[in-house]
Amino acid sequence: MRINDSNVVQQLTKRNEKALYYIIDCYGGLIKKVIQKYLYNLESIQEECLDDVLLLIWDNIHSYDESRNSLKNWVAAIAKYKAIDYQRKYKRYLEQKDIHDEMVESPFDVEAHVTRNMLSSTTEKMLSYLKKEDRTLFIKHYAEEKNIDELENETGLERSVLYNRLSRGRKKLRSLFQGNSASGK
């Protein structure tokens, strides 16, 4: 049987695994984005949270009521609340990690730590969409105000590579966040 929007709930209720694959294909990107929104600073547990969301969908499909909500919104709500649960669960872990990191930092790391703390949480959320290396490059160039020559010496990367990475990062962030502001998000 071919799974589609009209029979996916019925097939999930019947425990058809193909229906779960359909959910992953159709809503996997949405689920990942919702999880990343809440767990942007916990990259290592995002995949675990995604697995739990899929398990919740599988186990709780009987509670879905199409008269109250669309399947897409129901799936997004499950992802949101599971991500918030993970956020609460790991909040203490992050606080302990931050304290430990502060105690272990060398004098050279203290300046970087102060700079990171100056960044707003919104800026950190935005930068979380970049690769780790590009995020570090952005912080050094824009927050610490290091010029390209300094970055070239520090990273060992060529000037053209640095310009390209900064440019691509700006374009990526612009495309992600201009689209959100235009749609009223």
Number of C-alpha atoms within 10 A of each C-alpha: 7 9 18 13 12 8 13 20 23 15 19 22 15 11 14 16 12 15 23 20 15 17 24 14 10 14 16 17 11 16 25 17 16 21 28 22 17 20 21 20 15 15 12 10 16 19 13 11 22 20 11 16 24 20 13 15 20 19 13 13 20 12 9 15 12 10 6 9 11 12 18 13 12 18 22 21 15 19 26 20 15 20 25 17 14 19 20 11 11 15 13 11 11 14 11 12 12 12 10 11 13 13 9 11 13 10 8 8 13 13 13 16 13 10 14 16 11 11 12 10 11 9 10 16 16 17 20 19 17 17 11 11 9 18 19 12 20 20 18 19 17 11 14 14 11 14 11 17 11 13 17 15 11 9 10 10 12 13 13 11 11 20 12 11 16 18 11 14 20 15 12 14 16 13 11 13 13 12 12 11 9 8 7 6 8
